[in-house]
Amino acid sequence: VNLPPSREAEIYFVDVEGEVAPLAREVEDRSPQTVIETLLATETSGLPSEFSSNVPPDTTLLDSFTEGDVLTVDLSEQFTTIQAERFIAAVAQIVFTAAALDEIDAVAFRVEGEDFPVSDEEGAQQEGPVTPNDYAGLLA
């Protein structure tokens, strides 16, 4: 299926090695909100067999807004139900998916409206927004 560029986005999923890689997916539009919602809503059963998502399946996007090149995502508390490497990969999925959009370079996380610091790929907690550089080692 050849989709027009405005209806296709790179959505990042986790491969069998636990690394993140993009799959082109159909989207309603290429707004950050839509692209992140597409990631969260993807049924992993519909993905190629080597791909899955570490984002907990019931996670919802409560709010999102952009300031400059930083996208803030406010996620439901389900997002925090995973830990350690699985959680870092889930964060990386969101960061790479957002940063694949021209206008986004970094992502700030909130959970249920509260600022939620996330860790980089080394497990070091980051106070501010995170960028793909913080997770470069997780790219397939």
C-alpha positions in Angstrom: 0.0 0.0 0.0 1.5 3.3 -1.1 0.4 5.9 1.4 0.9 9.7 0.8 3.7 11.0 2.9 1.2 12.9 5.1 -0.4 9.7 6.1 2.7 7.7 6.9 5.0 7.9 9.9 7.9 6.0 11.3 6.7 4.3 14.5 9.4 2.6 16.6 9.0 -0.8 18.0 11.2 -3.3 19.8 12.9 -6.1 17.9 13.9 -9.6 19.2 17.3 -8.2 20.3 15.5 -5.6 22.6 16.6 -2.8 20.3 14.2 -0.2 18.7 13.6 0.0 15.0 11.1 2.0 12.9 8.2 0.6 10.9 6.3 2.7 8.5 2.7 2.8 9.7 -0.4 4.5 8.5 -1.5 7.6 10.5 -4.4 10.0 10.3 -1.9 12.9 10.1 1.7 13.6 11.1 0.9 15.6 14.2 3.0 14.6 17.3 -0.3 13.7 19.2 -1.5 11.4 16.4 1.9 9.7 15.9 2.3 8.9 19.6 -1.3 7.8 19.9 -0.7 5.4 16.9 2.3 3.9 18.7 0.3 3.5 21.9 -2.7 2.0 20.1 -0.8 -0.5 17.9 -1.9 -4.0 18.4 1.4 -5.9 18.4 -0.3 -8.9 16.9 -0.5 -6.9 13.7 3.2 -6.3 13.5 5.8 -8.4 11.8 6.6 -11.3 14.0 10.1 -10.0 15.1 8.6 -6.8 16.5 6.7 -6.0 19.7 6.1 -3.0 21.9 7.4 -2.5 25.4 4.8 0.2 26.1 2.2 -1.4 28.3 -0.9 -2.0 26.2 -3.4 0.0 28.3 -1.2 3.1 28.3 -3.1 6.2 27.0 -1.9 9.7 26.0 -3.8 12.0 28.3 -2.3 15.2 26.8 0.5 16.4 24.7 1.9 19.8 23.7 4.9 21.2 21.9 7.1 24.1 23.1 9.7 24.9 20.5 11.2 21.5 19.5 10.2 19.7 22.7 7.2 17.5 22.8 5.7 16.9 26.3 3.6 13.7 26.6 1.4 13.1 29.6 0.8 9.4 29.8 -1.6 7.3 32.0 -0.2 5.5 35.0 -0.1 2.2 33.1 3.1 3.5 31.5 4.9 3.0 34.8 4.0 -0.7 35.2 7.2 -1.9 33.6 10.7 -1.4 34.8 14.4 -1.5 34.1 15.5 -2.3 30.5 11.9 -2.8 29.3 10.9 0.6 30.6 14.0 2.3 29.0 13.1 0.7 25.7 9.5 1.9 26.0 10.7 5.4 26.6 13.1 5.1 23.6 10.2 4.0 21.4 8.3 7.2 22.2 11.4 9.4 21.9 12.5 8.1 18.5 8.9 8.0 17.2 8.4 11.7 18.1 11.9 12.8 16.9 11.2 11.2 13.5 9.0 14.2 13.0 10.8 17.2 11.6 9.7 19.6 14.2 10.5 17.5 17.3 14.0 17.0 18.8 13.3 16.1 22.4 10.5 14.6 24.6 9.6 15.5 28.2 7.5 12.9 30.1 4.6 13.3 32.5 2.5 10.7 34.1 -1.1 11.6 35.2 -0.1 15.3 34.9 3.0 15.1 37.1 6.5 15.6 35.7 8.1 12.2 35.4 11.9 12.0 35.0 13.0 9.1 32.8 16.4 7.3 32.5 18.7 7.3 29.6 20.0 4.1 28.1 22.6 3.8 30.8 19.9 4.0 33.5 20.9 7.5 34.6 17.9 9.6 35.5 17.4 12.7 33.3 15.9 15.8 34.8 14.9 17.5 31.5 13.7 16.4 28.2 15.4 13.4 26.5 16.6 13.1 22.9 17.4 10.2 20.6 21.1 10.7 21.5 20.2 9.5 25.0 19.1 6.2 23.5 21.4 5.9 20.5 22.8 2.5 21.7 19.3 1.0 21.5 18.9 1.7 17.8 18.8 -1.5 15.8 
